[in-house]
Amino acid sequence: MGRLVDGQWTTAPKPARKDGRFVRKPTQFRDFIRADGSTPYAAEAGRYHLYVSWACPWAHRTLITRALLGLEDAISLSIVDPFMGDDGWTFGPGPDLIEDTVGGARFLHQVYTRARADYTGRATVPVLWDRQRDTIVSNESREIIRMFDREMRAHARHDLKLAPPALHAEIDAAIDANYDTINNGVYRAGFARSQEAYEEAVQAVFAGLERCEALLSRQPYLCGDRFTEADICLFPTLLRFELVYYAHFKCNLRALRDHPNLWAYTRAIYQRPGVAEVCKLDQIKQHYYRSHESINPPRIVPGGPELDLWAPHDR
Ligand SMILES: N[C@@H](CCC(=O)N[C@@H](CS)C(=O)NCC(=O)O)C(=O)O
């Protein structure tokens, strides 16, 4: 996996941490679109462009939010190839991919250096690009979905509030609670380089899942009766659980299907109009099993599991 150092792409290995832990660095582009004009990023249709991968759970949050709000005409899209090799994320052509129609880049890292010529860090998806100022607004999924929901409302086709102001604190607390344990927990387990770091992460993943399982036995969604951003942030990880995290990231104490409420909840969200269309299960498997050579050296993509995401649910 490569990264940018002072604007130069390098695949030179980074020295591993002594404790074997995987630590995700904070994202660096943290500007905000504001409908009230209080930032240089006005809430205009046709101005912003989203760079994503179908495979990435963080990017998946932004794709689901864009689809549920009906922002497809307001925010354009580029979709990178699921294979992430020495060049990092690259643009198509390929099935279900969309090239960089804004800047004609071949590699995603070129989008980063176009925004900041001396950027140091990983070139990650999602990226929200501003055509007018020719720069990145944000590369933080959680903040991008909040902008879509709160600030781009005038351009949304569907009248859906994913983060009603009265629930902000509760939604943020739910997203925080699941981030370390579940969303990033699976990565901490999968990329651990010591037994101790792995054990710690895998226990946290399943403790987090048990907590959600208990919560969802009492209420339909993480924040009560309403479907919110907190559900959008959890769903991409649950969808990937049996597909990749169980085997590839060794999160195998139990399957997701062993948690009846979580499994039904996952199917219920998958079956909401507009969601299945932005869930490309094959691209998810292709990305993880083929891109992480250190975990899966022969890069063989398993045939299973057989998942019936359309099975009826009672939620
Ligand atoms: N904090 C970021 C995380 C984004 C992220 O790590 N994306 C991964 C894909 S799953 C990526 O692009 N990784 C490329 C790399 O690390 O080189 C967010 O939530 O938006």
The ligand as an SDF file (V2000), in Angstrom:
LIG
                    3D

 20 19  0  0  0  0  0  0  0  0999 V2000
  -11.6570    8.3410    8.0980 N   0  0  0  0  0  0  0  0  0  0  0  0
  -11.8610    8.0540    6.7760 C   0  0  0  0  0  0  0  0  0  0  0  0
  -11.2990    6.6780    6.4160 C   0  0  0  0  0  0  0  0  0  0  0  0
  -11.2580    6.4320    4.9340 C   0  0  0  0  0  0  0  0  0  0  0  0
  -10.4100    5.2070    4.5730 C   0  0  0  0  0  0  0  0  0  0  0  0
   -9.5450    4.7520    5.3350 O   0  0  0  0  0  0  0  0  0  0  0  0
  -10.6190    4.6580    3.3610 N   0  0  0  0  0  0  0  0  0  0  0  0
   -9.8430    3.4970    2.9190 C   0  0  0  0  0  0  0  0  0  0  0  0
  -10.6900    2.5270    2.1140 C   0  0  0  0  0  0  0  0  0  0  0  0
  -11.6440    1.4330    3.0380 S   0  0  0  0  0  0  0  0  0  0  0  0
   -8.7860    3.9170    1.9200 C   0  0  0  0  0  0  0  0  0  0  0  0
   -9.0810    4.6370    0.9940 O   0  0  0  0  0  0  0  0  0  0  0  0
   -7.5480    3.4430    2.1060 N   0  0  0  0  0  0  0  0  0  0  0  0
   -6.4720    3.6930    1.2100 C   0  0  0  0  0  0  0  0  0  0  0  0
   -5.1430    3.6910    1.9230 C   0  0  0  0  0  0  0  0  0  0  0  0
   -5.1420    3.5870    3.1500 O   0  0  0  0  0  0  0  0  0  0  0  0
   -4.1270    3.7970    1.2480 O   0  0  0  0  0  0  0  0  0  0  0  0
  -13.3550    8.1850    6.5020 C   0  0  0  0  0  0  0  0  0  0  0  0
  -14.1610    7.6960    7.3190 O   0  0  0  0  0  0  0  0  0  0  0  0
  -13.7120    8.7820    5.5060 O   0  0  0  0  0  0  0  0  0  0  0  0
  1  2  1  0
  2  3  1  0
  2 18  1  0
  3  4  1  0
  4  5  1  0
  5  6  2  0
  5  7  1  0
  7  8  1  0
  8  9  1  0
  8 11  1  0
  9 10  1  0
 11 12  2  0
 11 13  1  0
 13 14  1  0
 14 15  1  0
 15 16  2  0
 15 17  1  0
 18 19  2  0
 18 20  1  0
M  END
$$$$
